Every structure is written in C-alpha cells, then in structure tokens.
Amino acid sequence: MKKLFLILGIFLMMNFGVYGFSQKEKIQETLSKLGVKQALIDETVALDYEIRDTQYFENDEKIIRERVEKLEKLLQKDERNYIVAQALITIFESKISGDYKKYLDLFVKYTPYEYEKTFSKMMYALDKGDMPSFEKYMDEIPKKYNDTVVVTLAKIFVAKDFEEKQMLTEKVLKLLKNESERRKVGVSDEEYYFMKLTYYLNKIRNLFDKGEVKQAVSEYLNNIVNESVSEEIQNYNLRAEVILYFNVVIMNEEIKEDLLKISNGAKLEDTWIAKKIQAETEKDKDFLSKMVN
C-alpha cells in the first residue's frame, strides 16, 4: 500500500502550529482509545521506529522477513493494533509476495480513520488486478468523503504523469500544512515531513535532468534547509534526509560559477544533516554508504 500516512514542546508550539502531532503521539492516542495495553503501545512505538525505512529503502530480504515476523508476533498479542496491521500490508504490497487479506481485514476493522478503510480496499483491488473494484472505490471516494485532502490523495494514485502527481502532492502538502488538519486524517508530523522530502527530491531531480542545476540546489536550500523541524522528526526520516542531501551535494558540484558553488557548499556544510553525517561517520565509517545504498 502506498502509505498515506507521514516533539512536541515549546519550540514546536512557537512554530505556528505547523508541527505538533508526532508519530508517537498518533500511535499512543489511537491505540489507547481502542483499549490496547500501554506495554503493547510502547512496543509498537519502538518497532515502528525500527522498521520505518522498510517500504522505501530496505532491500535485504532477510531483514524484511525478520521485520515481518516481529510485526506478526506483536499483532498476535492484540488484533486491534491497526498500526501493525498497516505496516504488514505496506511491506507485503511493496516488498514481498503473499496474500495479506487477513491483515487488511483487521486494518479495516480497527483503523479510526474512515477514509483509510476505502483506500486500503481500493489499493488491495489494484494490487490483485481487480480493476472493476478499484474503479468502484475510486468513484466512491468523492461521493463518500467531503474532504479535499482525501479526494486529492486518491487522485495521486491515478495521476497520469510526473507533473500531475507533483502538482497533486504539492496541493496535499499545502492542505496539510497545519497540524490540526493532519490530525483529522491521521498524518503524523514524521509522515508529513517525509512526503515533503519526497516531493522536493522529485522536484530537484527533475530540475537537474532539465539542466536547471542552480535552481535545483536553490530549491533545497530555500525549502528544506530553512524548514524548522525537530530533531525527532529529522531522525525518523534520517535516510531520506541523507539521500536528498547527498543528491544536492553532487548537483552543486556541477554548477559552473565558482563563487555560487562555494557559497552553496558552505551553506550545505552548515546544515543539521551535514553535521549528523559527520558525527555518525566518526562512529561508523560505513554510515554514508549504508544510508545511500
């Protein structure tokens, strides 16, 4: 499943309410309302963090299978844990073969977000090649959910080309800019920030491919470097942060104007992610290669 779903404290409250619904808080709030025991909620938070890169970055089948086993064991302790059911669905759809209908049924039964029930069944139909059912759910969404965010998210799945998908993603980012709006549809700060990183990675690569190198680097410096997010959010999305930064550093080397290249380089070296990479590399010389490969 294309995961729809992307710390608190004084600093964040001062940040115009943009960030204030952490992944940990989302898990705590929703599972506690379902009656899941606190010990299992804590275990879910820890496992969610451990496996956070699986869908987009993990390709080692042994590691993936081990994570599936951990998720299955945790779900067996309480079937109401829709967070775990969703994680299993995502991994089965994106990484390994096998039918995951039993996890889909549990997710649909317990997720507190109504639109996710339709979305998950729609994506299951698409995954199984059942186009009539997929189209039925697609037609149902704008009639059933009077929410611009939900309708726009659905349109992303059937976007005809890169430009349309980027345009729709940008619209979703704007609609979900405030924490209160994200809370309504269950998109955490971490999930929202990952969506933003992915959007800009695609935008920057597209600019670079068109030869607009200076603009590509500028997009990163103006829209990601200057973004005020907590270290918790950045660490949750560390791999995406590293990959985006690594791409921009390489692009900056292609700039012909030496003064601009040097100026950009200094700004890049002064970023949180550059310092994080340096600190982690001092502890593990293979850190960077593990992140980008």
C-alpha positions as CSV (number, residue, x, y, z in Angstrom):
1,M,0.0,0.0,0.0
2,K,1.2,3.5,-0.7
3,K,1.4,4.6,2.6
4,L,-0.8,7.7,3.2
5,F,0.1,8.0,6.2
6,L,3.9,11.0,7.1
7,I,8.5,16.5,19.5
8,L,6.1,18.4,21.0
9,G,7.2,21.2,23.3
10,I,7.6,24.9,23.4
11,F,9.8,25.2,20.3
12,L,7.2,23.4,18.2
13,M,4.3,25.4,19.7
14,M,6.1,28.5,18.7
15,N,6.5,27.2,15.2
16,F,3.0,28.5,14.2
17,G,1.4,25.1,14.9
18,V,2.9,23.5,11.9
19,Y,4.3,20.5,13.8
20,G,2.6,19.1,16.8
21,F,1.2,15.6,16.0
22,S,4.1,13.2,16.3
23,Q,4.1,9.6,15.2
24,K,4.5,8.5,18.8
25,E,1.5,10.7,19.8
26,K,-0.6,9.3,16.9
27,I,0.1,5.7,18.0
28,Q,-0.5,6.5,21.7
29,E,-3.8,8.3,21.1
30,T,-5.4,5.9,18.6
31,L,-4.3,2.6,20.2
32,S,-5.2,3.7,23.8
33,K,-8.7,4.6,22.5
34,L,-9.0,1.1,21.2
35,G,-8.1,-0.3,24.6
36,V,-4.6,-1.6,23.7
37,K,-2.4,-2.1,26.8
38,Q,0.3,0.5,27.4
39,A,3.1,-2.1,27.3
40,L,2.0,-3.0,23.7
41,I,1.7,0.6,22.7
42,D,5.2,1.2,23.9
43,E,6.4,-1.9,22.0
44,T,4.6,-0.6,18.9
45,V,6.2,2.8,19.1
46,A,9.7,1.2,19.3
47,L,9.0,-1.3,16.4
48,D,7.5,1.5,14.2
49,Y,10.7,3.4,14.6
50,E,12.9,0.4,13.9
51,I,11.1,-0.6,10.7
52,R,10.4,3.0,9.4
53,D,12.7,2.6,6.3
54,T,11.4,-0.7,5.1
55,Q,8.9,0.3,2.4
56,Y,11.2,2.7,0.6
57,F,14.8,1.8,1.4
58,E,15.2,-1.8,2.7
59,N,16.0,-4.4,0.0
60,D,17.6,-7.1,2.1
61,E,15.0,-9.9,2.1
62,K,16.4,-11.5,5.3
63,I,15.9,-8.2,7.2
64,I,12.5,-7.7,5.7
65,R,11.4,-11.2,6.7
66,E,12.7,-10.6,10.2
67,R,10.7,-7.4,10.5
68,V,7.5,-9.1,9.2
69,E,8.0,-11.8,11.9
70,K,8.3,-9.2,14.6
71,L,5.2,-7.4,13.4
72,E,3.2,-10.6,13.2
73,K,4.2,-11.6,16.8
74,L,3.1,-8.2,18.0
75,L,-0.2,-8.3,16.2
76,Q,-0.9,-11.7,17.7
77,K,-0.8,-10.1,21.1
78,D,-3.7,-7.8,20.2
79,E,-5.5,-7.8,16.9
80,R,-6.7,-4.2,17.5
81,N,-3.2,-2.9,16.7
82,Y,-4.1,-1.4,13.4
83,I,-0.7,0.3,13.2
84,V,1.0,-3.1,13.0
85,A,-1.6,-4.4,10.5
86,Q,-1.0,-1.4,8.3
87,A,2.8,-1.9,8.4
88,L,2.3,-5.6,7.4
89,I,0.1,-4.5,4.5
90,T,2.6,-2.0,3.3
91,I,5.5,-4.5,3.4
92,F,3.5,-7.2,1.6
93,E,2.4,-4.8,-1.1
94,S,5.8,-3.2,-1.7
95,K,8.4,-5.8,-0.8
96,I,7.3,-9.5,-0.6
97,S,4.8,-11.7,-2.3
98,G,1.9,-13.3,-0.5
99,D,-1.7,-12.6,0.3
100,Y,-2.3,-10.2,3.2
101,K,-6.1,-10.2,3.2
102,K,-6.2,-11.1,6.9
103,Y,-4.2,-8.0,7.8
104,L,-6.3,-5.9,5.5
105,D,-9.5,-7.1,7.3
106,L,-8.0,-6.3,10.7
107,F,-6.9,-2.8,9.5
108,V,-10.3,-2.0,8.0
109,K,-12.0,-3.2,11.3
110,Y,-9.9,-1.1,13.6
111,T,-8.4,2.0,11.9
112,P,-10.1,5.1,13.4
113,Y,-9.9,6.9,10.0
114,E,-12.8,6.0,7.9
115,Y,-11.3,7.0,4.5
116,E,-8.4,4.6,5.1
117,K,-10.8,1.7,5.0
118,T,-11.9,2.6,1.5
119,F,-8.3,3.5,0.4
120,S,-6.9,0.2,1.7
121,K,-9.6,-1.9,0.0
122,M,-9.0,0.1,-3.2
123,M,-5.3,-0.5,-3.2
124,Y,-5.8,-4.2,-2.4
125,A,-8.0,-4.4,-5.5
126,L,-5.3,-2.7,-7.6
127,D,-2.6,-5.0,-6.2
128,K,-4.7,-8.0,-7.2
129,G,-5.5,-6.6,-10.7
130,D,-9.2,-6.3,-9.9
131,M,-9.7,-3.1,-11.9
132,P,-13.6,-3.0,-11.7
133,S,-13.4,-3.0,-7.8
134,F,-10.5,-0.4,-7.9
135,E,-12.6,1.9,-10.1
136,K,-15.7,1.4,-8.0
137,Y,-13.8,2.6,-4.9
138,M,-12.2,5.5,-6.8
139,D,-15.7,6.6,-7.9
140,E,-17.0,6.2,-4.3
141,I,-14.4,8.4,-2.6
142,P,-15.6,11.9,-3.8
143,K,-19.2,10.9,-3.1
144,K,-18.5,9.4,0.3
145,Y,-15.9,11.8,1.7
146,N,-16.5,15.6,1.7
147,D,-12.8,16.3,2.3
148,T,-10.5,17.9,-0.2
149,V,-7.4,16.2,1.2
150,V,-8.9,12.7,0.9
151,V,-10.1,13.3,-2.7
152,T,-6.7,14.8,-3.7
153,L,-4.8,11.9,-2.1
154,A,-7.0,9.5,-4.2
155,K,-6.2,11.4,-7.4
156,I,-2.5,10.9,-6.8
157,F,-2.9,7.2,-7.3
158,V,-4.3,7.6,-10.8
159,A,-2.2,10.6,-11.8
160,K,-1.3,10.3,-15.5
161,D,2.3,11.7,-15.3
162,F,5.0,13.1,-13.2
163,E,3.8,16.7,-13.4
164,E,0.3,15.8,-12.4
165,K,1.5,13.7,-9.4
166,Q,3.8,16.5,-8.3
167,M,1.0,19.1,-8.6
168,L,-1.4,17.0,-6.5
169,T,1.3,16.3,-3.9
170,E,2.0,20.0,-3.6
171,K,-1.7,20.6,-3.1
172,V,-1.8,18.0,-0.3
173,L,1.3,19.5,1.4
174,K,-0.4,22.9,1.4
175,L,-3.7,21.4,2.7
176,L,-2.0,19.6,5.5
177,K,0.4,22.3,6.5
178,N,-1.3,22.9,9.8
179,E,-1.1,20.2,12.5
180,S,-4.9,20.4,13.1
181,E,-5.6,19.3,9.5
182,R,-3.1,16.5,9.7
183,R,-4.6,15.2,12.9
184,K,-8.0,14.9,11.3
185,V,-6.8,12.5,8.6
186,G,-4.1,10.7,10.8
187,V,-1.0,12.0,9.1
188,S,1.8,12.5,11.7
189,D,4.5,15.1,11.6
190,E,7.0,12.5,10.5
191,E,4.8,11.2,7.7
192,Y,4.1,14.8,6.5
193,Y,7.8,15.7,6.5
194,F,8.6,12.5,4.6
195,M,6.0,13.5,2.0
196,K,7.7,16.9,1.8
197,L,11.2,15.4,1.4
198,T,10.0,13.1,-1.3
199,Y,8.2,15.9,-3.2
200,Y,11.4,18.0,-3.2
201,L,13.7,15.1,-4.1
202,N,11.5,14.5,-7.2
203,K,11.3,18.2,-8.0
204,I,15.1,18.7,-7.6
205,R,15.9,15.7,-9.7
206,N,13.6,16.9,-12.4
207,L,15.2,20.3,-12.5
208,F,18.6,18.7,-12.6
209,D,17.6,16.5,-15.5
210,K,16.4,19.6,-17.4
211,G,19.8,21.2,-16.8
212,E,18.5,23.7,-14.2
213,V,21.2,22.8,-11.7
214,K,21.4,26.2,-9.9
215,Q,17.6,26.1,-9.4
216,A,17.7,22.5,-8.2
217,V,20.2,23.4,-5.4
218,S,18.3,26.6,-4.6
219,E,15.1,24.6,-4.0
220,Y,16.8,22.5,-1.4
221,L,18.5,25.5,0.4
222,N,15.3,27.5,0.4
223,N,12.7,24.9,1.2
224,I,14.4,22.1,3.2
225,V,17.4,23.7,4.9
226,N,15.3,26.6,6.3
227,E,12.5,24.3,7.5
228,S,12.1,24.4,11.3
229,V,11.5,20.8,12.4
230,S,12.6,18.9,15.5
231,E,15.5,16.6,15.6
232,E,13.0,13.8,16.4
233,I,11.3,14.3,13.0
234,Q,14.6,14.5,11.2
235,N,16.0,11.3,12.8
236,Y,12.8,9.4,12.0
237,N,13.4,10.4,8.4
238,L,17.2,10.2,8.5
239,R,17.7,8.0,5.5
240,A,15.5,10.3,3.3
241,E,17.4,13.3,4.7
242,V,20.7,11.8,3.8
243,I,19.7,10.7,0.3
244,L,18.3,14.1,-0.5
245,Y,21.3,15.9,0.9
246,F,23.7,13.6,-0.9
247,N,22.0,14.3,-4.2
248,V,22.1,18.0,-3.7
249,V,25.8,18.0,-2.8
250,I,26.6,16.1,-6.1
251,M,24.4,18.5,-8.1
252,N,26.2,21.6,-6.5
253,E,29.5,20.3,-7.9
254,E,28.0,20.7,-11.4
255,I,27.5,24.4,-11.1
256,K,29.9,26.4,-13.3
257,E,30.0,29.6,-11.3
258,D,32.8,29.0,-8.7
259,L,31.5,31.7,-6.3
260,L,28.0,30.3,-6.2
261,K,29.3,26.7,-5.9
262,I,31.5,27.7,-2.9
263,S,28.7,29.8,-1.3
264,N,26.2,26.9,-1.7
265,G,28.8,24.4,-0.4
266,A,29.3,26.5,2.8
267,K,25.5,26.5,3.4
268,L,25.3,22.8,2.8
269,E,28.1,22.1,5.2
270,D,26.4,24.2,7.9
271,T,23.2,22.1,7.8
272,W,21.9,19.8,10.5
273,I,22.2,16.8,8.2
274,A,25.8,17.5,7.2
275,K,26.8,17.6,10.9
276,K,24.7,14.5,11.6
277,I,26.5,12.6,8.8
278,Q,29.9,13.7,10.1
279,A,29.0,12.6,13.7
280,E,27.7,9.2,12.6
281,T,30.6,8.6,10.2
282,E,33.0,9.1,13.1
283,K,31.3,6.3,14.9
284,D,30.9,4.1,11.8
285,K,33.0,4.8,8.7
286,D,30.4,3.0,6.5
287,F,27.5,5.1,7.7
288,L,27.0,7.0,4.5
289,S,27.3,4.0,2.2
290,K,24.7,2.2,4.3
291,M,22.3,5.2,4.0
292,V,22.5,5.7,0.3
293,N,22.9,2.1,-1.0
